Amino acid sequence: MASFSCILCISLMLLAVVGGEGRDPFACDPKVANTSTLPFCRTSLSTAERVKDLIGRLTLAEKVRLLVNNAAGVPRLGIKGYEWWSEALHGVSNVGPGTKFVGPFPAATSFPQVITTAASFNASLWEAIGQVVSDEARAMYNGGTAGLTYWSPNVNILRDPRWGRGQETPGEDPVVAGRYAAHYVRGLQGTDANRLKVAACCKHFTAYDLDNWNGMDRFHFNALVSKQDVEDTFDVPFRMCVKEGNVASVMCSYNQVNGKPTCADPNLLKRTVRGQWHLNGYIVSDCDSVGVFFSNQHYTSTPEEAAADSIKAGLDLDCGPFLAQHTQDAVNKGLLTEADVNGALVNTLTVQMRLGMFDGEPSAQPYGHLGPKDVCSPAHQDLALQAATQGIVLLKNDGPTLPLSPRRHRTVAVIGPNSNVTVTMIGNYAGIACGYTSPLQGIGKYATTIHQLGCVNVGCTDDKQFGGALDAARRADATVLVMGLDQSIEAETVDRTGLLLPGHQQDLVSKVAAASKGPTILVLMSGGPVDVTFAKNDPRVAAILWTGYPGQAGGAAIADILFGTANPGGKLPMTWYPQDYLTNLPMTNMAMRASRSRGYPGRTYRFYKGPVVYPFGYGLSYTQFVHSLASAPKVVSVPVDGHRRGNNTNFSDKAIRVTHARCGNLSVSLHVDVKNVGSTDGTHTLLVFSAPPAGGQWAPHKQLVAFEKVHVPAKTQQRVRLNIHVCKLLSVVDSSGIRRIPMGDHSLHIGDVRHSMSLRAQTLGIIKT
């Protein structure tokens, strides 16, 4: 831990940096004539030419010091040191050493945790949040307090409900996670292929979703994953992030996959991420991953072999000191060539060039005008409120009880360990928020509140404070219990052991509900799902809201929904399982598909058919929406390149390889009418699922193929057009990991509407034998 005096010194230095003229150039300072005229500083040249020139001027010793996150400067070339590690999961964060909150930048807008934002199912919102976060990141960079390379988003699949980092992800559906990745990355980076606003990073590649469970941690875990599950689940968000989001970086994970560390696997890095998906950017290790596979996993005999294996596999940058310490020795021992090192530097330096870091004065660049006024602005903070409001999910509303009435519910008992929290609402990988509205404060704007914690914290280890909570419930016109989890229960390095509310929380909820004079509403904060079957089935608990971790404005959003200023429209991005689901289900079993013979239940809504507390995609509204299908094809022809001469195979009952189909823009267009038959304006989340033809053992029970957010005023109707790409979304993956399009009847599910659509192969030619 740094001493106070040292912290003060650092703060004063940072204040000096951000004062007055802002950041000095990283490189190519026009005030330094002997370096600013070098070819790598000339913007008239192509990026490739500039990068080649710069690498040609570096010594091997200088090169290896650029392979780590705290890259050293090259003073003789006018290049400063750079810290690559910054985070922006749901707002600019100070988790990484590249960002500091100081001087005119004391805070940044803290949006809801990703699992909450995902529940909005609103891709335009995800991109808008990315745009705000990158505005604030650029402003802080211009002021000298942040970097330009952000190791976000986390697009791993929420495979197991106990995972402590599930809160950071967009949930359990690969397509949702992939669309989130592409849109958030576009918001962060901008859409200019040659110029990056900031550089995003999709992490952690791949099959990473265990931190510390039952004696197994992420540093030692070998994920045994079938080719089928890799292709149709774990890799999908990363592929979409790279190919559709054009992300500038991918991070490899700590774990091994089928016996190989991901950061030393050329099949994953060189052949897949760069070769098949064509990453235009750099590959970075999770922090100390190279050291981990050497020291913890004992994958190589020497550190030089570890350095060589990672770079030759396709790793370009090490978060940690390992490559700076051992790469030069690896070259000297013949395990690695200087050309291999150059290849890694091409990728990192190209990204820095695209960020404008070699273009001289930051103030003269496209985002050079951004400054303190662009951080925590009223518009940005309003978007944080909108995001929280759109992500909150109404799970139960008997009566209906909600919305509450400020006229009839003038006194509200606000109870629970999360009832007046602030920092809890921003989850992990957060920064310092602009300001907070706690649930108690939010409700206090609508009614007189009686506040009781009931439990000292979410651990709720005793019932000593129950008495005050029961008394408050007896006196109030309505009772709101704000319960759930926090980072002491679920977090990085902390996986849960069960799905029930911690400690005595369930007992507190039941006793308060029994004592309440008015209706009792349960509000849950959590990243992962919670088994609240007791509350779902308790008639005295009239309503249940799930908020995830709703960000700096979470309390205002909760109150706006409780009192009807806002109408909830969120849907669960993950299945809520009962506690019994975990019986004999180790987190270490990576299989997605169920196996009846092994008593294995399967994972996520796509492969699990057992009982649930609440299903994926569930969420209520204060109004009622009715769907009708205005138009949809009944038959879809799939052009196929042909079959071998003399082979008269009938394609009608086959599953055609995607690589044999003329995919292009082959898509199905649906027109769906959404009618609001209630008396309240509302925003509806339209989810379209597809169930493939029966009989295929590879296929999921159903899979999400389209979703759209639509605002529908009361007593009106909106028509929504949806396009479903046949090869990407109506395909399934066979047991060999080959993606195929099943011919035959596909059933589309849109709420209560069912539509059968037959896919038929159309042979376009003959392949000669």
Secondary structure, DSSP 8 states (H G I E B T S, - for coil): ---HHHHHHHHHHHHHHHSTT----SS--TT-HHHHTSGGG-TTS-HHHHHHHHHHH--HHHHHTTSBSEE--BGGGTB--EE--BB-SSS-BSSSTT---BTTBS-B-----HHHHHTT--HHHHHHHHHHHHHHHHHHHHTTS--SBB---B-----STT-TTGGGS--S-HHHHHHHHHHHHHHHH-S-TT--SSB--EEEETT---SEETTEETTT-EE---HHHIIIIISHHHHHHHHTT--SEEEE-SSEETTEEGGG-TIIIIIIIIIIS---SEEEESTTHHHHHHHTS--SSSHHHHHHHHHHHT--BBSSSHHHHHHHHHHHTTSS-HHHHHHHHHHHHHHHHHTTTTSS-GGGSTTTT--GGGSS-HHHHHHHHHHHHHH-EEEEESTT--S--TTT--EEEEESTTTT-SGGGG-SS---BS----HHHHHHTTSEEEEE-SSSSTT----TTHHHHHHHHHHSSEEEEEEE--TTTSBTTB--S-SS-STTHHHHHHHHHHH-SS-EEEEEE-SS----HHHHT-TTEEEEEE-SS--TTHHHHHHHHHTTSS------SS-B--GGGGTT--TT----S-BTTTTB--SHHHH--S--SB-TT--B-SS-EEEEEEE--SEEEEEE--EETT----GGG-EEEGGGB--TT-EEEEEEEEEE-SSS-EEEEEEEEEE--TT-SSS-S-EEEEEEEEEE-TT-EEEEEEEEEHHHHS-EE-TTS-EEEE-EEEEEEETTEEEEEEEEEEE--EE--
